[in-house]
Amino acid sequence: MVQMTEIEAALKRVIDPELGADIVDLGMVKDIRIDGRVVTVKVALTIAACPLRDQIENEVLRKLRAVPGVDEAVVDIGAMTQAERTELMERARLRAREDAEPTMVHPNTRVVAISSGKGGVGKSSLSANLALAISAQGHKVGLLDADIWGFSIPRILGIGSERLEAGGDRRIIPAKAYNIDVVSTGLLLDDEDTALMWRGLMLSKALEQFLRDVAWPQDLDYLILDMPPGTGDVQMALARLLPQAEMVVVTTPQLAAQKVAARVADMARRSHMPVIGVIENMSGFTTPSGEHFPLFGSGGGQALADDLGVDLLGAVPIDPRIAEGGDLGNPVVAAEPDAPSAVAIANAAKELTSLLPPIADDGCSARLTLVAEQISRLA
């Protein structure tokens, strides 16, 4: 008599060639019926017109017919609902994170992706200044400009004329600026005005190279990633390549920016990437006399943080010195640490490192090793 466990085991050997997981774990098997020596299986594909339909159907039939006692196998192909497709993609993303190949970023390095829903919210300036503020706390920091098309970190840090080089092991050596390790596409090009006409696959491959071929110091406490705006290829590649990555969402106070930023947080959560908190940038302008003008509205950052159930890490005021420092390669946190914007960024950095303290090397395993070494010496 045909056993259900044998049928399930056979179906688990059917791999979806696009998602790289078996159809049982992906939730594509919706029903199994055994009637004597006849087995009928209902399989739901992501869409009815899936180009892999025939391949998957034939593979299911072949695996079922190989089960002892099965004389006839029937496959009923259907399509998933929107909710089922969403659940399947979340399972696939989680599996990709769990099976991620190692990169040159040490597992103990805190990876913080500074993200926004759209451009123009000051994300790159915040990324650079946050990296400097965290470094000023005494931590070892790296900064990866993952905005492959719209790179601006080299100019903000004043290293636009430098170029990345390979070391003796052919690994790319990060550039140095303000005592932090920096990698950017802009450090590979001869001219920062050169347009990178790359499509999605090349973007994710560039990020992969920056993570696997760069000799990131193994004692980095934090790696700050300046992400491109939106929810595209680079964001999805990051979720797959760096399972330890966590996200800070940058928004401006107005409702429109808040709603766009919420999509980035939604993408992160669907990709199983924790959202740490929100930073509100351009949070009003205060005159030297102390008069405050909320030029872009108010409350958007706090409202977004409340909606996401995370902390508002800081609200950074509009300050011409941020733009001026970025144009001159002299970030405000380093150039004028007492400026209101620099103080706000430094406070946000403190909130960030408080929520995400450096991962100690002397955890349980290290302590057990130390105890074992002491016992062996005493023996």
C-alpha positions, 0 to 999 in steps of 0.5 A: 500500500502506498504511504503518504510519507513516501509520496511527500519524500518523493515530492521533496526531491522536485526542485523549483529551478528558479527558486532553488528549493523543493516544492514542498518547502515552498508550499507549492503542493496543495493536496495529495490524494491516494486512491489505491495505486493511483496518486493525484497531486495538486501543485500551485505555480506562481502564475498559471502561464509559468514557463516552467510549468511543463518542466515541473509537471514532468518532474513531479510525474517522474518522481511519483511513478518511481515510488513503489506501488504507484501505478498511475500518477496525476498532476493537477496544475493550478495558480497561487493566489496573491497571498500565497505568492507573497508567502512563497517569496518570503520563504524563498528570501528566508532560504536565500539568507540562511544559505548565503555564501560567506563574504569578506565581511566578518560575521561579527561586524554590524551591518547597517543599511541606510535606506530611503524610498526616494532620492533627495532626502540626504541619505548619502550625507547622513551615511557618511556623517553617521560613519564618522560619528560612530568612528568618533565613539572609538569603533572601527568603521567601514563605509560601502557606497552601494549606490552604484549609479549615484555614488557620492561618498568619495566626493563627500569624504574628499577622496574623489581622486583616489582609486582602489587597488588590489593587494598581494592576494588580489583582494581589493584594498579599501580606501581610507578617509577620516580613519574609516575604510571606504569602497565606492564605484566612484573609486574605480572610475577615471572620471566621476562624470562617467555614466554607469549604464548598467542593468539590474544583474550588473548592479547586484554583481557589483555589490557582490564583488564589493562584499566578496572581493574587498579585503574588509578588515576582520575587526570592523565593528560596523559596516555602514552601507549607503543604499540606492533609493527604492526597492530594487536589485541592490536591496534584494541582493543585499538581503541575500548576501548579508544575512546580518544586515539591518536597516535604518530608514531615512525620511523627511518630515512630509507625509509623501516622503513618509509613505514612500519610505514605508515601502522600503521598510516593507521590502526589508521585512519581507526580506527578513531584514530587521528595521532598527529605526528611523532618522528624520532629515531636513527637520526644519530650519532654525535661524541664528536667533532661534526662530524655527521654520518647519519648511517640509512639515513636521512629525513625519519621522515620528509617525513613520517610526510609530507605524513601524514600531521602531525608534526615531533615532534622531531628527537632523535640521536643515543646515547649509554646512552639511551640503557645503561640507559634502561639496568640499570633502569636509563632512560637518561632523568632522569640520564643525562638531558643535553645529546643530546638525552635527550634534543631531547626527552624533546623537543619532549615532549614539542611539544606533550603537546603543541599540546595536552595540558591537558584537563582543568577541568574548562570547560563550564559545570563546569563554569555553575555549579560554576555560579549557585552555586554563584547565589544560595548563593546570593539568 
